[in-house]
């Protein structure tokens, strides 16, 4: 399960890129745009490493997508004070459960 290392780095760099993108949308400074693009490129390099390491396309993509979504929701709510509906909170919980089920071997 060594592929979890690059997959985790993919998720981290994707979240960092999302934060830079959000800051760009708020402040309209090119440095945030450039940092977001660079972070997305680095993130996708780790995606290639994760696939080569055995994550599998289906399993790796689902773990990446759900984990990124869960983290983005938490960061948006906590740092940017974005609203969460009851449905979104339920979706967040279902996402966490789905990650547990996918990683359970």
TIFIVEX-351537 format. One line per 4 residues: for each residue x negated, y, z negated of N, C-alpha, C. Coordinates in Angstrom, 3 decimals. Example, Ala and Ser with C-alpha at 12.3 -4.5 7.8 and 13.67 -1.06 7.14 Angstrom:
REM TIFIVEX-351537
-13.190/-5.690/-7.800/-12.300/-4.500/-7.800/-13.200/-3.300/-7.800; -12.850/-2.250/-7.080/-13.670/-1.060/-7.140/-12.900/0.030/-7.870
This chain:
REM TIFIVEX-351537
-0.823/-1.204/0.000/0.000/0.000/0.000/-0.862/1.262/0.000; -2.068/1.138/0.580/-2.949/2.294/0.678/-2.321/3.415/1.506; -1.392/3.073/2.379/-0.736/4.067/3.220/0.048/5.093/2.404; 0.309/4.803/1.125/1.009/5.782/0.281/0.176/7.036/0.043
-1.147/6.910/0.081/-2.015/8.085/-0.115/-1.824/9.089/1.022; -2.033/8.693/2.294/-1.814/9.679/3.347/-0.353/10.124/3.458; 0.574/9.234/3.144/1.985/9.625/3.188/2.281/10.680/2.124; 1.688/10.524/0.953/1.857/11.528/-0.111/1.237/12.859/0.299
0.070/12.799/0.934/-0.569/14.032/1.403/0.262/14.689/2.507; 0.867/13.878/3.358/1.790/14.404/4.367/2.916/15.179/3.706; 3.519/14.604/2.700/4.640/15.251/2.008/4.179/16.528/1.329; 3.030/16.493/0.683/2.516/17.690/0.001/2.257/18.816/1.000
1.556/18.511/2.097/1.263/19.557/3.077/2.525/20.053/3.773; 3.497/19.189/3.955/4.776/19.611/4.542/5.493/20.589/3.619; 5.486/20.297/2.328/6.132/21.196/1.356/5.390/22.522/1.296; 4.065/22.470/1.299/3.275/23.710/1.306/3.613/24.527/2.551
3.714/23.862/3.699/4.080/24.544/4.938/5.475/25.155/4.829; 6.405/24.423/4.230/7.762/24.952/4.045/7.761/26.196/3.160; 6.923/26.186/2.133/6.826/27.362/1.251/6.265/28.548/2.027; 5.209/28.308/2.817/4.660/29.395/3.638/5.706/29.907/4.630
6.482/29.000/5.214/7.528/29.412/6.157/8.595/30.258/5.458; 8.962/29.863/4.254/9.948/30.641/3.492/9.385/32.024/3.177; 8.121/32.078/2.761/7.491/33.370/2.467/7.422/34.234/3.726; 7.144/33.619/4.868/7.139/34.368/6.125/8.528/34.944/6.401
9.564/34.158/6.143/10.922/34.645/6.394/11.291/35.798/5.464; 10.703/35.803/4.272/11.011/36.867/3.310/10.149/38.113/3.507; 8.871/37.908/3.836/7.934/39.032/3.876/7.506/39.439/5.284; 7.745/38.581/6.272/7.416/38.859/7.670/5.939/39.213/7.861
5.058/38.510/7.139/3.620/38.731/7.285/3.039/37.577/8.088; 2.237/37.900/9.085/1.692/36.888/9.997/0.843/35.861/9.266; 0.227/36.232/8.165/-0.630/35.289/7.443/0.173/34.082/6.949; 1.432/34.310/6.538/2.287/33.196/6.113/2.675/32.328/7.305
2.895/32.958/8.450/3.205/32.215/9.674/2.033/31.312/10.036; 0.815/31.869/10.051/-0.381/31.106/10.403/-0.632/29.981/9.399; -0.451/30.269/8.117/-0.654/29.251/7.085/0.369/28.123/7.233; 1.604/28.472/7.580/2.639/27.451/7.783/2.280/26.556/8.952
1.891/27.144/10.073/1.537/26.355/11.259/0.363/25.437/10.951; -0.665/25.970/10.314/-1.840/25.161/9.964/-1.457/24.008/9.026; -0.614/24.295/8.049/-0.191/23.258/7.107/0.630/22.175/7.794; 1.482/22.572/8.747/2.245/21.569/9.502/1.318/20.678/10.327
0.281/21.250/10.910/-0.674/20.466/11.702/-1.419/19.478/10.804; -1.900/19.950/9.656/-2.606/19.069/8.719/-1.661/17.956/8.244; -0.432/18.324/7.938/0.546/17.331/7.486/0.708/16.224/8.517; 0.828/16.599/9.772/1.038/15.587/10.805/-0.196/14.742/11.067
-1.372/15.275/10.768/-2.579/14.445/10.840/-2.499/13.327/9.792; -1.997/13.647/8.618/-1.821/12.617/7.592/-0.732/11.621/7.988; 0.257/12.063/8.759/1.292/11.157/9.244/0.660/10.078/10.140; -0.242/10.502/11.017/-0.921/9.535/11.885/-1.719/8.524/11.063
-2.378/9.005/10.029/-3.164/8.143/9.150/-2.249/7.166/8.406; -1.092/7.648/7.950/-0.148/6.793/7.226/0.375/5.674/8.126; 0.720/6.019/9.361/1.218/5.000/10.288/0.125/3.976/10.577; -1.080/4.458/10.838/-2.199/3.544/11.112/-2.490/2.672/9.893
-2.263/3.204/8.687/-2.528/2.467/7.465/-1.465/1.448/7.097; -0.342/1.430/7.832/0.656/0.389/7.604/1.975/0.847/7.010; 2.232/2.134/7.013/3.507/2.595/6.444/4.697/2.118/7.268; 4.471/1.912/8.547/5.566/1.573/9.445/6.308/2.829/9.841
6.805/2.865/11.034/7.516/4.043/11.519/8.815/4.255/10.747; 9.623/3.219/10.634/10.931/3.352/9.991/10.797/3.671/8.502; 10.037/2.843/7.789/9.900/3.042/6.343/9.190/4.369/6.050; 8.089/4.632/6.742/7.330/5.856/6.509/8.142/7.106/6.808
8.873/7.090/7.915/9.668/8.259/8.298/10.790/8.530/7.292; 11.415/7.475/6.817/12.497/7.658/5.845/11.943/8.172/4.516; 10.844/7.585/4.050/10.245/8.053/2.795/9.841/9.508/2.921; 9.171/9.854/4.031/8.757/11.239/4.263/9.963/12.179/4.294
10.965/11.821/5.053/12.133/12.697/5.215/12.873/12.919/3.902; 13.141/11.843/3.195/13.903/11.962/1.946/13.085/12.672/0.873; 11.813/12.285/0.724/10.981/12.922/-0.295/10.801/14.405/-0.006; 10.589/14.762/1.259/10.451/16.169/1.626/11.736/16.942/1.346
12.860/16.334/1.668/14.142/16.990/1.422/14.385/17.200/-0.067; 14.124/16.173/-0.864/14.319/16.279/-2.310/13.426/17.384/-2.879; 12.162/17.388/-2.500/11.249/18.419/-3.005/11.630/19.812/-2.513; 12.049/19.921/-1.259/12.458/21.218/-0.720/13.683/21.759/-1.464
14.611/20.885/-1.785/15.795/21.305/-2.539/15.389/21.816/-3.920; 14.524/21.066/-4.580/14.093/21.469/-5.925/13.331/22.792/-5.878; 12.407/22.936/-4.926/11.640/24.185/-4.814/12.549/25.354/-4.444; 13.453/25.131/-3.510/14.390/26.200/-3.125/15.244/26.651/-4.291
15.696/25.708/-5.084/16.532/26.038/-6.238/15.716/26.717/-7.338; 14.566/26.146/-7.674/13.805/26.631/-8.825/13.060/27.940/-8.533; 12.355/28.008/-7.411/11.516/29.170/-7.129/12.229/30.275/-6.359; 13.179/29.903/-5.494/13.845/30.894/-4.655/15.291/31.132/-5.064
15.710/30.488/-6.125/17.047/30.677/-6.694/18.164/30.462/-5.667; 17.952/29.478/-4.807/18.986/29.116/-3.847/20.059/28.310/-4.571; 21.290/28.501/-4.174/22.411/27.820/-4.822/22.490/26.353/-4.405; 22.930/25.526/-5.340/23.184/24.117/-5.064/24.631/23.798/-5.408
25.325/23.203/-4.461/26.697/22.784/-4.724/26.660/21.416/-5.419; 27.792/21.027/-5.938/27.907/19.710/-6.567/27.587/18.613/-5.562; 28.044/18.760/-4.336/27.769/17.775/-3.291/26.274/17.668/-3.010; 25.602/18.806/-2.988/24.162/18.789/-2.739/23.413/18.105/-3.886
23.853/18.317/-5.097/23.230/17.661/-6.254/23.441/16.147/-6.164; 24.641/15.736/-5.770/24.912/14.309/-5.584/24.019/13.753/-4.474; 23.887/14.496/-3.385/23.009/14.081/-2.295/21.563/13.956/-2.745; 21.130/14.861/-3.591/19.783/14.802/-4.157/19.601/13.516/-4.957
20.576/13.191/-5.787/20.514/11.971/-6.588/20.512/10.728/-5.704; 21.341/10.715/-4.673/21.382/9.581/-3.746/20.033/9.442/-3.032; 19.413/10.579/-2.689/18.098/10.550/-2.056/17.052/9.925/-2.953; 17.070/10.271/-4.220/16.116/9.693/-5.169/16.341/8.180/-5.290
17.596/7.769/-5.366/17.906/6.333/-5.436/17.445/5.637/-4.159; 17.662/6.271/-3.008/17.241/5.642/-1.760/15.728/5.461/-1.695; 14.983/6.432/-2.225/13.521/6.279/-2.272/13.121/5.093/-3.133; 13.777/4.968/-4.276/13.469/3.834/-5.166/13.743/2.513/-4.474
14.856/2.432/-3.760/15.206/1.184/-3.071/14.254/0.872/-1.920; 13.835/1.895/-1.195/12.929/1.674/-0.059/11.545/1.245/-0.545; 11.099/1.820/-1.657/9.769/1.490/-2.163/9.730/0.208/-2.985; 10.870/-0.309/-3.349/10.961/-1.514/-4.175/10.574/-2.739/-3.353
9.527/-3.387/-3.745/9.099/-4.585/-3.006/9.046/-5.780/-3.896
